[in-house]
């Protein structure tokens, strides 16, 4: 790939994100697959794309302070160029200001918008000149508007969460959500132990210990996942520690029959299969062929023999599944507010109306798949959000309507073998359920409830 072309490709990525209305990581993955970027170029592009997105409302706020033409009135391509350039000016210390401004003007020239060169140059020079004043202006805004602007999350979602958390709690969470997250992986103990895996990966990436779990770790500064030898050999699975906890909470026993009703990409399903050590049976389900393909790729790469996959809609009752499973995993579609570090697009794409539309879907899935649980069996309900109305409120409503189920208090003694030595995990168990908030756990935000069906 031609040196110095990173900003041009970054601009194209922003245009594709807007045109296709999909998450940034999907577009970036496509570009990294199609074009021969080196590791340094990939790092620069990723940082510029994700950094701009996760600060986009603040960037627009700064632009609107200095530009006569407001951001929403600009030509889309000029808006993209200015946003990514302001991010460089305000957040990328290693990029000289003159370089950020000059390269922005070059991008305008490449798009043959010569009449707008002066406008882009002038706006960016004003941002550079006044950058120390923006924080003071921001600090005078009402709390909801300030948090929304400073952390680039939709105003209605900010207000929604301020009804559940104090302003300090929410700001702590949002601050942590701006910190770049390294890739979390789970060791496939059927093939290798964590000590040996660490030695192998350290030759191709920077590796750090997990925060909660002894067989999870974080990797960074690698070229591409499929270029890591241990990944191709199935010695690990990409999975956050919070999600990995689901398998430990489920606590499968030899010969258990397990179904994961919303399984893609298969992290929880494959972990359960690993914990069963080749025994029992796991059925990984999801709604489309594309999702099943991702699940099957992981099953085959990890070398698992006690897991099958099938297309199945979690909202549609399957008579053959009634009372058939010892463990049912329901990691339901949710607002994803616990994933802001890895999917910053959620901050501006998610709205309160979208959240409210998810709640009845979650209820429908939970009610339907509860019918699959054997008497005496376990139903795990989990989400990757910090929204209490998708979490605790859903569990309470389900239990009120289904008296044959009860909440089993989660205790870490059941999975202490998986925890970092001496880790006091019970601090994260609130009223019997796991509630992880990014600011204090450094994992994704996550919720897990363990429901038990009474014996007949």
One Martini backbone bead per residue (centre of mass of N, CA, C, O) as a GRO file, in nm:
protein
  456
    1UNK     BB    1   0.097   0.035   0.020
    2UNK     BB    2   0.082   0.359   0.001
    3UNK     BB    3   0.240   0.600   0.134
    4UNK     BB    4   0.013   0.839   0.275
    5UNK     BB    5  -0.295   0.695   0.236
    6UNK     BB    6  -0.457   0.675   0.504
    7UNK     BB    7  -0.659   0.918   0.490
    8UNK     BB    8  -0.805   0.836   0.234
    9UNK     BB    9  -0.912   0.563   0.349
   10UNK     BB   10  -1.056   0.684   0.589
   11UNK     BB   11  -1.259   0.846   0.426
   12UNK     BB   12  -1.384   0.597   0.286
   13UNK     BB   13  -1.484   0.466   0.545
   14UNK     BB   14  -1.679   0.689   0.630
   15UNK     BB   15  -1.854   0.669   0.376
   16UNK     BB   16  -1.937   0.370   0.416
   17UNK     BB   17  -2.072   0.393   0.688
   18UNK     BB   18  -2.291   0.594   0.593
   19UNK     BB   19  -2.404   0.426   0.352
   20UNK     BB   20  -2.440   0.131   0.507
   21UNK     BB   21  -2.507   0.139   0.812
   22UNK     BB   22  -2.248   0.034   0.980
   23UNK     BB   23  -2.005  -0.081   1.148
   24UNK     BB   24  -1.679   0.002   1.156
   25UNK     BB   25  -1.545  -0.285   1.187
   26UNK     BB   26  -1.657  -0.397   0.920
   27UNK     BB   27  -1.514  -0.199   0.727
   28UNK     BB   28  -1.225  -0.235   0.824
   29UNK     BB   29  -1.204  -0.537   0.770
   30UNK     BB   30  -1.244  -0.512   0.464
   31UNK     BB   31  -0.997  -0.332   0.405
   32UNK     BB   32  -0.780  -0.522   0.536
   33UNK     BB   33  -0.842  -0.751   0.329
   34UNK     BB   34  -0.806  -0.590   0.047
   35UNK     BB   35  -0.555  -0.439   0.172
   36UNK     BB   36  -0.190  -0.375   0.200
   37UNK     BB   37  -0.143  -0.318   0.503
   38UNK     BB   38   0.040  -0.230   0.751
   39UNK     BB   39   0.059  -0.215   1.085
   40UNK     BB   40   0.084   0.095   1.106
   41UNK     BB   41  -0.157   0.166   0.925
   42UNK     BB   42  -0.372   0.019   1.085
   43UNK     BB   43  -0.335   0.177   1.344
   44UNK     BB   44  -0.400   0.458   1.234
   45UNK     BB   45  -0.681   0.403   1.117
   46UNK     BB   46  -0.817   0.294   1.369
   47UNK     BB   47  -0.769   0.539   1.552
   48UNK     BB   48  -0.914   0.747   1.367
   49UNK     BB   49  -1.189   0.618   1.350
   50UNK     BB   50  -1.260   0.554   1.647
   51UNK     BB   51  -1.189   0.832   1.767
   52UNK     BB   52  -1.394   0.997   1.606
   53UNK     BB   53  -1.650   0.846   1.691
   54UNK     BB   54  -1.613   0.866   2.016
   55UNK     BB   55  -1.592   1.214   1.955
   56UNK     BB   56  -1.810   1.348   1.761
   57UNK     BB   57  -1.970   1.556   1.935
   58UNK     BB   58  -1.726   1.718   2.026
   59UNK     BB   59  -1.623   1.790   1.748
   60UNK     BB   60  -1.880   1.941   1.658
   61UNK     BB   61  -1.871   2.148   1.881
   62UNK     BB   62  -1.603   2.276   1.792
   63UNK     BB   63  -1.682   2.349   1.503
   64UNK     BB   64  -1.933   2.533   1.588
   65UNK     BB   65  -1.745   2.754   1.725
   66UNK     BB   66  -1.586   2.835   1.425
   67UNK     BB   67  -1.824   2.789   1.222
   68UNK     BB   68  -2.060   2.922   1.008
   69UNK     BB   69  -2.090   2.632   0.922
   70UNK     BB   70  -2.262   2.381   1.012
   71UNK     BB   71  -2.221   2.052   1.018
   72UNK     BB   72  -2.518   1.971   0.903
   73UNK     BB   73  -2.450   2.170   0.630
   74UNK     BB   74  -2.239   2.005   0.517
   75UNK     BB   75  -2.064   1.835   0.323
   76UNK     BB   76  -1.994   1.516   0.377
   77UNK     BB   77  -1.688   1.519   0.298
   78UNK     BB   78  -1.616   1.766   0.474
   79UNK     BB   79  -1.709   1.652   0.740
   80UNK     BB   80  -1.510   1.415   0.747
   81UNK     BB   81  -1.247   1.575   0.724
   82UNK     BB   82  -1.285   1.753   0.974
   83UNK     BB   83  -1.321   1.539   1.190
   84UNK     BB   84  -1.049   1.382   1.148
   85UNK     BB   85  -0.875   1.640   1.193
   86UNK     BB   86  -0.964   1.721   1.477
   87UNK     BB   87  -0.870   1.467   1.612
   88UNK     BB   88  -0.572   1.517   1.556
   89UNK     BB   89  -0.551   1.795   1.703
   90UNK     BB   90  -0.678   1.692   1.998
   91UNK     BB   91  -0.560   1.358   2.026
   92UNK     BB   92  -0.287   1.350   1.835
   93UNK     BB   93   0.025   1.418   1.944
   94UNK     BB   94   0.205   1.288   1.696
   95UNK     BB   95   0.049   1.500   1.525
   96UNK     BB   96   0.105   1.756   1.353
   97UNK     BB   97  -0.081   2.024   1.283
   98UNK     BB   98   0.019   2.084   0.993
   99UNK     BB   99  -0.036   1.798   0.887
  100UNK     BB  100  -0.340   1.780   0.933
  101UNK     BB  101  -0.409   2.030   0.758
  102UNK     BB  102  -0.264   1.963   0.489
  103UNK     BB  103  -0.406   1.685   0.443
  104UNK     BB  104  -0.691   1.799   0.425
  105UNK     BB  105  -0.645   1.973   0.173
  106UNK     BB  106  -0.565   1.738  -0.011
  107UNK     BB  107  -0.840   1.594   0.002
  108UNK     BB  108  -0.994   1.822  -0.135
  109UNK     BB  109  -0.834   1.812  -0.399
  110UNK     BB  110  -0.894   1.512  -0.472
  111UNK     BB  111  -1.216   1.604  -0.489
  112UNK     BB  112  -1.230   1.880  -0.646
  113UNK     BB  113  -1.272   2.118  -0.398
  114UNK     BB  114  -1.119   2.401  -0.436
  115UNK     BB  115  -1.328   2.613  -0.305
  116UNK     BB  116  -1.275   2.463   0.002
  117UNK     BB  117  -0.985   2.501   0.106
  118UNK     BB  118  -1.009   2.762   0.278
  119UNK     BB  119  -1.223   2.662   0.473
  120UNK     BB  120  -1.071   2.420   0.596
  121UNK     BB  121  -0.820   2.573   0.682
  122UNK     BB  122  -0.962   2.785   0.867
  123UNK     BB  123  -1.107   2.597   1.064
  124UNK     BB  124  -0.854   2.440   1.167
  125UNK     BB  125  -0.699   2.689   1.269
  126UNK     BB  126  -0.916   2.764   1.479
  127UNK     BB  127  -0.905   2.510   1.644
  128UNK     BB  128  -0.605   2.532   1.719
  129UNK     BB  129  -0.627   2.818   1.856
  130UNK     BB  130  -0.904   2.728   2.051
  131UNK     BB  131  -0.868   2.449   2.213
  132UNK     BB  132  -0.852   2.568   2.520
  133UNK     BB  133  -1.175   2.670   2.527
  134UNK     BB  134  -1.378   2.428   2.509
  135UNK     BB  135  -1.390   2.319   2.802
  136UNK     BB  136  -1.513   2.572   2.930
  137UNK     BB  137  -1.774   2.576   2.771
  138UNK     BB  138  -1.866   2.287   2.848
  139UNK     BB  139  -1.881   2.324   3.168
  140UNK     BB  140  -2.156   2.518   3.139
  141UNK     BB  141  -2.328   2.291   3.093
  142UNK     BB  142  -2.557   2.088   3.138
  143UNK     BB  143  -2.516   1.770   3.237
  144UNK     BB  144  -2.651   1.622   2.999
  145UNK     BB  145  -2.510   1.786   2.774
  146UNK     BB  146  -2.219   1.743   2.859
  147UNK     BB  147  -2.206   1.434   2.847
  148UNK     BB  148  -2.299   1.405   2.556
  149UNK     BB  149  -2.067   1.578   2.433
  150UNK     BB  150  -1.802   1.470   2.571
  151UNK     BB  151  -1.901   1.143   2.502
  152UNK     BB  152  -2.082   1.097   2.249
  153UNK     BB  153  -2.394   1.076   2.344
  154UNK     BB  154  -2.702   1.057   2.334
  155UNK     BB  155  -2.921   1.254   2.499
  156UNK     BB  156  -3.149   1.047   2.565
  157UNK     BB  157  -2.959   0.832   2.689
  158UNK     BB  158  -2.843   1.002   2.911
  159UNK     BB  159  -3.114   1.054   3.055
  160UNK     BB  160  -3.186   0.757   3.100
  161UNK     BB  161  -2.926   0.691   3.280
  162UNK     BB  162  -2.972   0.921   3.500
  163UNK     BB  163  -3.215   0.742   3.626
  164UNK     BB  164  -2.996   0.502   3.726
  165UNK     BB  165  -2.756   0.706   3.762
  166UNK     BB  166  -2.526   0.890   3.858
  167UNK     BB  167  -2.324   1.125   3.732
  168UNK     BB  168  -2.061   0.991   3.832
  169UNK     BB  169  -2.112   0.703   3.735
  170UNK     BB  170  -2.152   0.771   3.436
  171UNK     BB  171  -1.881   0.919   3.389
  172UNK     BB  172  -1.694   0.688   3.460
  173UNK     BB  173  -1.793   0.505   3.236
  174UNK     BB  174  -1.738   0.700   2.994
  175UNK     BB  175  -1.437   0.732   3.039
  176UNK     BB  176  -1.362   0.428   2.998
  177UNK     BB  177  -1.489   0.415   2.704
  178UNK     BB  178  -1.229   0.583   2.580
  179UNK     BB  179  -1.054   0.345   2.624
  180UNK     BB  180  -0.854   0.146   2.476
  181UNK     BB  181  -0.909  -0.182   2.369
  182UNK     BB  182  -0.805  -0.483   2.401
  183UNK     BB  183  -0.775  -0.808   2.307
  184UNK     BB  184  -0.974  -1.068   2.413
  185UNK     BB  185  -0.881  -1.395   2.542
  186UNK     BB  186  -0.937  -1.756   2.536
  187UNK     BB  187  -0.831  -2.042   2.645
  188UNK     BB  188  -0.779  -2.363   2.501
  189UNK     BB  189  -0.755  -2.628   2.724
  190UNK     BB  190  -0.760  -2.868   2.510
  191UNK     BB  191  -0.458  -2.763   2.385
  192UNK     BB  192  -0.372  -2.546   2.616
  193UNK     BB  193  -0.198  -2.346   2.821
  194UNK     BB  194  -0.141  -2.024   2.931
  195UNK     BB  195   0.167  -2.029   2.943
  196UNK     BB  196   0.220  -2.137   2.657
  197UNK     BB  197   0.054  -1.923   2.506
  198UNK     BB  198   0.210  -1.676   2.593
  199UNK     BB  199   0.479  -1.755   2.458
  200UNK     BB  200   0.373  -1.767   2.169
  201UNK     BB  201   0.237  -1.480   2.134
  202UNK     BB  202   0.488  -1.297   2.216
  203UNK     BB  203   0.606  -1.321   1.913
  204UNK     BB  204   0.331  -1.143   1.784
  205UNK     BB  205   0.260  -0.996   2.066
  206UNK     BB  206   0.112  -0.820   2.308
  207UNK     BB  207   0.084  -0.941   2.653
  208UNK     BB  208  -0.179  -0.976   2.902
  209UNK     BB  209  -0.340  -1.010   3.171
  210UNK     BB  210  -0.610  -1.059   3.324
  211UNK     BB  211  -0.848  -0.936   3.555
  212UNK     BB  212  -1.025  -1.211   3.641
  213UNK     BB  213  -0.902  -1.440   3.449
  214UNK     BB  214  -0.650  -1.681   3.409
  215UNK     BB  215  -0.746  -1.769   3.088
  216UNK     BB  216  -0.724  -1.469   3.031
  217UNK     BB  217  -0.631  -1.219   2.775
  218UNK     BB  218  -0.430  -0.950   2.631
  219UNK     BB  219  -0.398  -0.816   2.299
  220UNK     BB  220  -0.139  -0.646   2.100
  221UNK     BB  221   0.037  -0.552   1.831
  222UNK     BB  222  -0.097  -0.685   1.577
  223UNK     BB  223  -0.171  -0.750   1.262
  224UNK     BB  224  -0.354  -1.028   1.249
  225UNK     BB  225  -0.539  -1.277   1.357
  226UNK     BB  226  -0.476  -1.480   1.102
  227UNK     BB  227  -0.146  -1.446   1.182
  228UNK     BB  228  -0.186  -1.613   1.432
  229UNK     BB  229  -0.098  -1.923   1.503
  230UNK     BB  230  -0.283  -1.992   1.753
  231UNK     BB  231  -0.547  -1.928   1.615
  232UNK     BB  232  -0.529  -2.138   1.378
  233UNK     BB  233  -0.499  -2.378   1.606
  234UNK     BB  234  -0.715  -2.324   1.841
  235UNK     BB  235  -0.588  -2.191   2.129
  236UNK     BB  236  -0.808  -1.958   2.085
  237UNK     BB  237  -1.062  -1.714   2.189
  238UNK     BB  238  -1.253  -1.450   2.121
  239UNK     BB  239  -1.321  -1.314   2.454
  240UNK     BB  240  -1.464  -1.177   2.701
  241UNK     BB  241  -1.471  -1.203   3.036
  242UNK     BB  242  -1.773  -1.154   3.077
  243UNK     BB  243  -1.867  -1.380   2.881
  244UNK     BB  244  -1.707  -1.617   3.013
  245UNK     BB  245  -1.878  -1.629   3.279
  246UNK     BB  246  -2.120  -1.788   3.177
  247UNK     BB  247  -1.994  -2.072   3.187
  248UNK     BB  248  -1.937  -2.072   3.494
  249UNK     BB  249  -2.230  -2.021   3.587
  250UNK     BB  250  -2.355  -2.274   3.451
  251UNK     BB  251  -2.204  -2.531   3.536
  252UNK     BB  252  -2.129  -2.788   3.378
  253UNK     BB  253  -2.201  -3.128   3.340
  254UNK     BB  254  -2.165  -3.427   3.274
  255UNK     BB  255  -2.397  -3.486   3.010
  256UNK     BB  256  -2.498  -3.229   2.935
  257UNK     BB  257  -2.763  -3.038   2.785
  258UNK     BB  258  -2.709  -2.765   2.553
  259UNK     BB  259  -2.841  -2.429   2.482
  260UNK     BB  260  -2.779  -2.167   2.238
  261UNK     BB  261  -3.001  -1.920   2.107
  262UNK     BB  262  -2.761  -1.673   2.076
  263UNK     BB  263  -2.448  -1.757   1.962
  264UNK     BB  264  -2.319  -1.554   1.802
  265UNK     BB  265  -1.992  -1.656   1.739
  266UNK     BB  266  -1.946  -1.882   1.999
  267UNK     BB  267  -1.813  -1.834   2.279
  268UNK     BB  268  -2.007  -1.975   2.485
  269UNK     BB  269  -2.043  -2.248   2.348
  270UNK     BB  270  -1.737  -2.327   2.336
  271UNK     BB  271  -1.688  -2.309   2.640
  272UNK     BB  272  -1.883  -2.527   2.728
  273UNK     BB  273  -1.751  -2.751   2.561
  274UNK     BB  274  -1.484  -2.732   2.712
  275UNK     BB  275  -1.594  -2.784   3.005
  276UNK     BB  276  -1.698  -3.081   2.908
  277UNK     BB  277  -1.463  -3.237   2.770
  278UNK     BB  278  -1.636  -3.386   2.523
  279UNK     BB  279  -1.898  -3.392   2.663
  280UNK     BB  280  -2.196  -3.405   2.599
  281UNK     BB  281  -2.415  -3.126   2.467
  282UNK     BB  282  -2.408  -2.870   2.209
  283UNK     BB  283  -2.639  -2.610   2.095
  284UNK     BB  284  -2.600  -2.382   1.828
  285UNK     BB  285  -2.793  -2.084   1.780
  286UNK     BB  286  -2.937  -1.909   1.491
  287UNK     BB  287  -3.098  -1.699   1.236
  288UNK     BB  288  -2.849  -1.746   1.027
  289UNK     BB  289  -2.613  -1.840   0.801
  290UNK     BB  290  -2.398  -1.631   0.875
  291UNK     BB  291  -2.389  -1.699   1.179
  292UNK     BB  292  -2.324  -2.001   1.143
  293UNK     BB  293  -2.053  -1.967   1.005
  294UNK     BB  294  -1.908  -1.841   1.250
  295UNK     BB  295  -1.950  -2.074   1.441
  296UNK     BB  296  -1.816  -2.302   1.268
  297UNK     BB  297  -1.535  -2.182   1.252
  298UNK     BB  298  -1.482  -2.208   1.561
  299UNK     BB  299  -1.534  -2.505   1.604
  300UNK     BB  300  -1.317  -2.609   1.403
  301UNK     BB  301  -1.067  -2.456   1.511
  302UNK     BB  302  -1.102  -2.575   1.816
  303UNK     BB  303  -1.184  -2.889   1.802
  304UNK     BB  304  -1.489  -2.965   1.845
  305UNK     BB  305  -1.719  -3.259   1.929
  306UNK     BB  306  -1.980  -3.139   2.132
  307UNK     BB  307  -2.092  -2.958   1.875
  308UNK     BB  308  -2.371  -2.794   1.732
  309UNK     BB  309  -2.556  -2.647   1.453
  310UNK     BB  310  -2.845  -2.414   1.407
  311UNK     BB  311  -3.117  -2.285   1.265
  312UNK     BB  312  -3.280  -2.050   1.497
  313UNK     BB  313  -3.558  -1.900   1.642
  314UNK     BB  314  -3.600  -1.769   1.963
  315UNK     BB  315  -3.922  -1.692   1.913
  316UNK     BB  316  -3.960  -1.995   1.822
  317UNK     BB  317  -4.122  -2.275   1.883
  318UNK     BB  318  -3.981  -2.603   1.967
  319UNK     BB  319  -4.116  -2.894   2.049
  320UNK     BB  320  -3.852  -3.081   2.069
  321UNK     BB  321  -3.731  -2.882   2.315
  322UNK     BB  322  -3.908  -2.960   2.534
  323UNK     BB  323  -3.754  -3.041   2.826
  324UNK     BB  324  -3.427  -3.101   2.709
  325UNK     BB  325  -3.252  -2.897   2.898
  326UNK     BB  326  -3.017  -2.823   3.138
  327UNK     BB  327  -2.912  -2.575   2.952
  328UNK     BB  328  -2.997  -2.224   2.896
  329UNK     BB  329  -2.892  -1.977   2.666
  330UNK     BB  330  -2.971  -1.606   2.695
  331UNK     BB  331  -2.820  -1.386   2.475
  332UNK     BB  332  -2.962  -1.106   2.411
  333UNK     BB  333  -3.073  -0.862   2.244
  334UNK     BB  334  -2.921  -0.532   2.273
  335UNK     BB  335  -2.790  -0.210   2.327
  336UNK     BB  336  -2.467  -0.230   2.402
  337UNK     BB  337  -2.361  -0.033   2.650
  338UNK     BB  338  -2.097  -0.226   2.723
  339UNK     BB  339  -1.940  -0.166   2.413
  340UNK     BB  340  -1.803   0.126   2.364
  341UNK     BB  341  -1.497   0.051   2.311
  342UNK     BB  342  -1.564  -0.140   2.046
  343UNK     BB  343  -1.860   0.026   1.981
  344UNK     BB  344  -1.895   0.358   1.938
  345UNK     BB  345  -2.151   0.380   1.755
  346UNK     BB  346  -2.367   0.337   1.978
  347UNK     BB  347  -2.375   0.629   2.096
  348UNK     BB  348  -2.531   0.739   1.817
  349UNK     BB  349  -2.734   0.498   1.733
  350UNK     BB  350  -2.858   0.492   2.002
  351UNK     BB  351  -3.191   0.485   2.136
  352UNK     BB  352  -3.466   0.485   2.325
  353UNK     BB  353  -3.651   0.357   2.115
  354UNK     BB  354  -3.470   0.110   2.062
  355UNK     BB  355  -3.468   0.005   2.347
  356UNK     BB  356  -3.778  -0.032   2.375
  357UNK     BB  357  -3.792  -0.244   2.133
  358UNK     BB  358  -3.618  -0.472   2.284
  359UNK     BB  359  -3.777  -0.561   2.537
  360UNK     BB  360  -4.000  -0.747   2.407
  361UNK     BB  361  -3.795  -0.940   2.274
  362UNK     BB  362  -3.665  -1.043   2.533
  363UNK     BB  363  -3.925  -1.156   2.655
  364UNK     BB  364  -3.989  -1.354   2.427
  365UNK     BB  365  -3.736  -1.526   2.447
  366UNK     BB  366  -3.743  -1.603   2.746
  367UNK     BB  367  -4.020  -1.740   2.740
  368UNK     BB  368  -3.966  -1.951   2.520
  369UNK     BB  369  -3.690  -2.092   2.629
  370UNK     BB  370  -3.802  -2.190   2.907
  371UNK     BB  371  -3.937  -2.451   2.773
  372UNK     BB  372  -3.645  -2.607   2.744
  373UNK     BB  373  -3.634  -2.661   3.042
  374UNK     BB  374  -3.571  -2.866   3.271
  375UNK     BB  375  -3.639  -3.001   3.545
  376UNK     BB  376  -3.379  -2.849   3.734
  377UNK     BB  377  -3.280  -2.644   3.549
  378UNK     BB  378  -3.102  -2.392   3.346
  379UNK     BB  379  -3.128  -2.025   3.314
  380UNK     BB  380  -2.950  -1.796   3.115
  381UNK     BB  381  -2.930  -1.442   3.157
  382UNK     BB  382  -2.792  -1.208   2.909
  383UNK     BB  383  -2.593  -0.900   2.874
  384UNK     BB  384  -2.428  -0.596   2.707
  385UNK     BB  385  -2.554  -0.407   2.944
  386UNK     BB  386  -2.645  -0.125   3.180
  387UNK     BB  387  -2.949  -0.156   3.152
  388UNK     BB  388  -3.187  -0.226   3.390
  389UNK     BB  389  -3.439  -0.282   3.195
  390UNK     BB  390  -3.273  -0.531   3.055
  391UNK     BB  391  -3.225  -0.675   3.329
  392UNK     BB  392  -3.359  -0.684   3.616
  393UNK     BB  393  -3.649  -0.627   3.510
  394UNK     BB  394  -3.672  -0.885   3.336
  395UNK     BB  395  -3.638  -1.091   3.560
  396UNK     BB  396  -3.872  -1.003   3.742
  397UNK     BB  397  -4.097  -1.044   3.532
  398UNK     BB  398  -4.049  -1.342   3.478
  399UNK     BB  399  -4.087  -1.447   3.774
  400UNK     BB  400  -4.378  -1.342   3.808
  401UNK     BB  401  -4.485  -1.532   3.551
  402UNK     BB  402  -4.275  -1.781   3.663
  403UNK     BB  403  -4.304  -1.991   3.935
  404UNK     BB  404  -4.105  -2.234   3.836
  405UNK     BB  405  -3.903  -2.005   3.891
  406UNK     BB  406  -3.573  -1.910   4.019
  407UNK     BB  407  -3.330  -1.732   4.186
  408UNK     BB  408  -2.989  -1.795   4.173
  409UNK     BB  409  -2.731  -1.733   4.354
  410UNK     BB  410  -2.434  -1.607   4.279
  411UNK     BB  411  -2.120  -1.782   4.332
  412UNK     BB  412  -1.768  -1.796   4.322
  413UNK     BB  413  -1.715  -2.093   4.427
  414UNK     BB  414  -1.795  -2.230   4.146
  415UNK     BB  415  -1.535  -2.043   3.989
  416UNK     BB  416  -1.254  -2.003   4.137
  417UNK     BB  417  -1.066  -2.162   3.934
  418UNK     BB  418  -1.095  -1.913   3.712
  419UNK     BB  419  -0.970  -1.712   3.892
  420UNK     BB  420  -0.784  -1.496   4.008
  421UNK     BB  421  -0.580  -1.493   4.253
  422UNK     BB  422  -0.772  -1.342   4.511
  423UNK     BB  423  -1.027  -1.259   4.378
  424UNK     BB  424  -1.308  -1.035   4.460
  425UNK     BB  425  -1.599  -1.109   4.306
  426UNK     BB  426  -1.851  -1.054   4.500
  427UNK     BB  427  -1.858  -0.740   4.439
  428UNK     BB  428  -2.025  -0.815   4.150
  429UNK     BB  429  -2.266  -0.914   4.331
  430UNK     BB  430  -2.613  -0.825   4.285
  431UNK     BB  431  -2.871  -0.974   4.403
  432UNK     BB  432  -2.740  -1.253   4.257
  433UNK     BB  433  -2.603  -1.080   4.029
  434UNK     BB  434  -2.418  -0.988   3.756
  435UNK     BB  435  -2.246  -0.658   3.757
  436UNK     BB  436  -2.080  -0.494   3.497
  437UNK     BB  437  -1.861  -0.209   3.505
  438UNK     BB  438  -1.615  -0.065   3.331
  439UNK     BB  439  -1.483   0.128   3.553
  440UNK     BB  440  -1.418  -0.131   3.763
  441UNK     BB  441  -1.341  -0.398   3.564
  442UNK     BB  442  -1.236  -0.360   3.250
  443UNK     BB  443  -1.470  -0.461   3.111
  444UNK     BB  444  -1.742  -0.526   2.996
  445UNK     BB  445  -2.057  -0.463   3.006
  446UNK     BB  446  -2.258  -0.680   3.232
  447UNK     BB  447  -2.519  -0.945   3.254
  448UNK     BB  448  -2.612  -1.204   3.508
  449UNK     BB  449  -2.857  -1.469   3.529
  450UNK     BB  450  -2.976  -1.739   3.748
  451UNK     BB  451  -3.214  -1.977   3.653
  452UNK     BB  452  -3.446  -2.200   3.812
  453UNK     BB  453  -3.606  -2.501   3.778
  454UNK     BB  454  -3.825  -2.673   3.921
  455UNK     BB  455  -3.908  -2.949   4.047
  456UNK     BB  456  -4.172  -3.180   4.014
   0.00000   0.00000   0.00000
